[in-house]
Amino acid sequence: MKLIFSSLVAIFVLSSCNTMVGLGRDTRLLGENLEKTAEKSAPNSGYDSGTSGAPVY
């Protein structure tokens, strides 16, 4: 019974609109920071950030 109740509470909380929007924003920011870090570590790797990671020849 406790498991069912806990599951229902978790589903209710995670389905909240603000929670999901915040999760989406955090995920986007994490991805952007990861891209910036990758560009700083290998600035002349032959890839152009404007082409979605496709190699530029």
C-alpha positions as CSV (number, residue, x, y, z in Angstrom):
1,M,0.0,0.0,0.0
2,K,2.8,2.4,0.8
3,L,4.5,1.6,-2.5
4,I,1.3,2.4,-4.4
5,F,0.8,5.6,-2.6
6,S,4.5,6.7,-3.0
7,S,4.3,5.9,-6.7
8,L,1.1,8.0,-7.2
9,V,2.7,10.9,-5.3
10,A,5.8,10.7,-7.4
11,I,3.8,10.6,-10.6
12,F,1.7,13.6,-9.5
13,V,4.8,15.6,-8.6
14,L,6.8,14.8,-11.7
15,S,3.9,15.5,-14.0
16,S,3.6,19.0,-12.7
17,C,4.0,21.5,-15.5
18,N,6.6,23.7,-13.8
19,T,8.7,20.7,-12.8
20,M,8.9,19.4,-16.4
21,V,9.6,22.9,-17.7
22,G,12.4,23.3,-15.2
23,L,13.8,19.9,-16.1
24,G,13.8,20.8,-19.8
25,R,15.6,24.1,-19.1
26,D,18.2,22.4,-16.9
27,T,18.8,19.8,-19.6
28,R,19.2,22.4,-22.3
29,L,21.6,24.4,-20.2
30,L,23.6,21.3,-19.4
31,G,23.9,20.5,-23.2
32,E,24.9,24.0,-24.0
33,N,27.6,24.0,-21.4
34,L,28.8,20.6,-22.6
35,E,29.1,22.0,-26.1
36,K,31.0,25.1,-24.9
37,T,33.4,22.9,-23.0
38,A,34.0,20.7,-26.0
39,E,34.7,23.6,-28.2
40,K,37.2,25.1,-25.8
41,S,39.1,21.8,-25.4
42,A,39.4,21.2,-29.1
43,P,39.0,24.5,-31.0
44,N,40.8,23.4,-34.2
45,S,39.4,19.9,-34.5
46,G,38.0,20.3,-38.0
47,Y,34.4,20.7,-36.9
48,D,32.3,23.7,-37.4
49,S,29.8,24.4,-34.5
50,G,27.4,25.9,-37.0
51,T,26.9,22.6,-38.9
52,S,25.6,20.5,-36.0
53,G,28.9,18.7,-35.5
54,A,29.3,17.7,-39.2
55,P,33.0,17.8,-40.3
56,V,33.9,20.7,-42.6
57,Y,36.3,19.7,-45.4
